[in-house]
């Protein structure tokens, strides 16, 4: 039977949110406004998925021997 391992823990969510914030600041300082709008919408979508793990469960199947 394959085992399911839940990859993203609360600590990982904190790290991801911090990384997303850094990406947002990077986008603000380095890209033109229209590019930044696109980057910001992608970051918002990723943050939404990461902050609702019960709706979007991210699982990996462990290999069986």
N, C-alpha and C positions, 0 to 999 in steps of 0.2 A: 504494500500500500504506500503510495507517495505521501509524504508529510508536507503540510503547508507551514511555511515559516513567515511570520509577519515581519517585514523588513523595517518599516518606518516606525520608530518609537517616538515618544514625546520629545526626547532629546534631539533626535534627528530633525523633527519639525522645527525646533528652536534654531538649529544650525541653518536649516534651509531658509527660514524667514530672514535670518541675519544676512545670508548670502544674497537673497533676493533684494534686500534693502541696499546692499552694496552695489548690486547690478543696477538698481534704480538710480543711485547717486552717480554711478559711472555713466549711465545713459544721459543723465541731465547735463553733465559737464562736458561730455565728449561728442554727442551727436546733435545733428540739426533737429529742430522742433518736430518736423513731420516724422522723422525716424524715431524720435523719442516716444511719440504717441503710439506707434506700433509696438515698440519694445515694452512700453508701460502696459498695454493691453495684454500682451503675452504674459508678462510677470503677474498681472492680476489674475489671469486664468490659472496659472500654476499655483499661485497662493491660495486660490479658492479650492482647488483640488486637494492641496496639502492640508488645509484647515478643515476639510470635511472627510476625514479618513473613513468614517462609517458608511458614507455613500460610495466612495471609490476605494475599495480595498485593494491594496497592492500586495500581491503574494508571490512567493517563489516556490516552486516544487523541488524538493530535495531529491537528488538521484537515489534510486534504490539499487541495492546490490543483489 
